[in-house]
Amino acid sequence: MQSPPHDPGSALAMRSQYRQSQSRAARLGLLLGTGHELTRLPLAQMRQRAVQRACAFVAMDHGLLLEWTPETTLQTVASHGSGDGLDLLASLAHPSAPEPQWLDCPGKALAQVLRMPLRGADGIVFGALLLGNSVPLGAPDNEDIESLQLLATLLAAHLENSRLLQTLQARERTMSELVHRLFSAQEDERKRVAYDLHDGLAQNLAGLHQRLQGFAGRCPPLPTALDDELQAILVLAQNCVGEGRQLIGGLRPHVLDDFGLHKAVDKEADRLRDAGLAVEWVEHSVARLPGNIEIALFRIAQEGINNVLKHARASRVSLGLAMRDGWVALRVEDDGRGFALQPPIETQGAGHLGLAAMQERASLLGGSLSCCSEPDGGTRLLASVPLPAHGVPA
């Protein structure tokens, strides 16, 4: 069979098309590969790979990635190459340069340099990708420049997101530290007020009650109306003494310091019993815990009991305190009317500030708080906090 005649023009066209397809494949590989690595690699490795990919794409042997902020100077975050070439690239990183630039540098360590700005969402340039080659090359065509611009856009977006995330995390750490200090200051102030009340007003009320009792015992028989009035004064004085002790116990329960969390929560549950609710401990531990854990879990239990008394309209409450696998768990569960709660707790607004405060107390200790409730289905609070690595003190 006779072969078709050879057509040089057709062969050149096919060769040109083949080279164009190779160039397009290289551009596509640059963007897809970089985009894939942006989400997989740690930040430092991702920066380095982006510089290496850009250098390989335009066949340049030096690359430099620089970043800066209005408050800081230029900072090298990734580089490819060494020596005078990188020094030259660093000297050419003008923060004010808004567009890509191709620079010829005759007689310098790098003959040619390509500078690509990194621009944030607000349009402000915060970094630069600089590529250079030690021997002269032809300038990249428009499609190659566009591909590098897309690479720079992807890289800038990811770096800006990383910056925003780091800023947000720093603010969250600051807020957590502030909340921790606030809770600590609150506990110190409660303790001070409790001692002041105990040594001052509570002692005076107790003395007043005793003096009244003594006076009533020595007083001669009185007319019925005056005797009734005296007995009412005695009852009022006795109630004042009881309310003062209850107030002091709520501010800083001495039973917590003396006997631990289980006894303190059970003492707090007396308010439920006094209100006619049945209280049941389904499980409990009497082991002493570190002071910060005891006070945090006590405040969570105290707030949970307050909620039962104020809102639940319950008839029965179950309490639990257990330690398992290095964690301590506190549970407060009632059979009341419940409520509709859409997680997460911290987004529920002012109506659930108590729940948000309980959750914050748990999270400051590395733990968590879960709240399960539904209308007419009761409410269950479960606070879980990790124990210190050295274990629970005896």
Order of alpha helices (4+ residues) and beta strands (2+ residues): alpha-alpha-beta-beta-alpha-beta-beta-beta-alpha-alpha-alpha-alpha-alpha-alpha-beta-alpha-beta-beta-alpha-beta-beta
